Amino acid sequence: MNRIKTCFDKLEKRAALIPFITAGDPNPSLTVPMMHTLVEAGADIIELGIPFSDPMADGPVIQRASERALAAGTRLRDVLDIVKSFREENQTTPVVLMGYLNPIEIMGYESFVQSAQTAQLDGLLTVDLPPEEMNEMGSLLRSHGIAPIFLLSPTTTQERIKQICSQAEGYLYSVSLKGVTGSANLDISTVENKVNDIRQHTDLPIGVGFGIKDAETAAQIAKISDAVIVGSALVRLVETVEPDQLLERIGEFLRELRQAMDN
């Protein structure tokens, strides 16, 4: 059974906490320790960003994270090695890679999926691979036990929601607002309406991300969704905190979110 399904089954009615960090930021040697710290602080699933030179769906914070990771020499094979290293101590926490298609195309679909299976990856979200073009990749992912995960935007139509839900596994990522990652102006009622729209077409868990900056917003989103996905606020800590204090600070931040969600 895929770790993602096992995770949500164990959570029952409690919302999952899914932090996002960019692999290799601020340097590759810190990523695995950060992943373990996030789990210790309450993460249920980890989204690991694949560094890319043109992350068009991301705001400045995550763009800079990609730049730092690339400057540190982090490439897709390094990201898979990071997942493999994480698995040496953690066999239960699901890991999802999130990124863009170009690095995967360069590596080759089959080579990537085989390497991802060897690393014990659980899911893949490719921001710029629409469901209409997902047949080859989707088949490869499913045959290797890796869940294809999709974004749903505030403007996604009912027909397209239905189409995406028919191909998705693991969970669905509902974008809470228009714009790029790190955007502001989160409207909880609008987010709730969108989550309810998606629920009409699927039994998969629905995670909400973009615009979740602190414990208060995490708690609000936890009431209306199956998972809270936090990225830019966490990556901003990676950018601003000194490396020797980073593990402690990201642990504190995530525990605040977890406590607020559970309360």
Helices and strands as residue ranges (DSSP letters): H 3-11, E 16-22, H 28-40, E 46-49, H 60-71, H 76-87, E 95-99, H 101-107, H 109-119, E 123-126, G 131-133, H 135-143, E 147-149, E 151-152, H 158-167, E 172-175, H 188-199, E 206-209, H 215-222, E 227-230, H 232-240, H 243-262
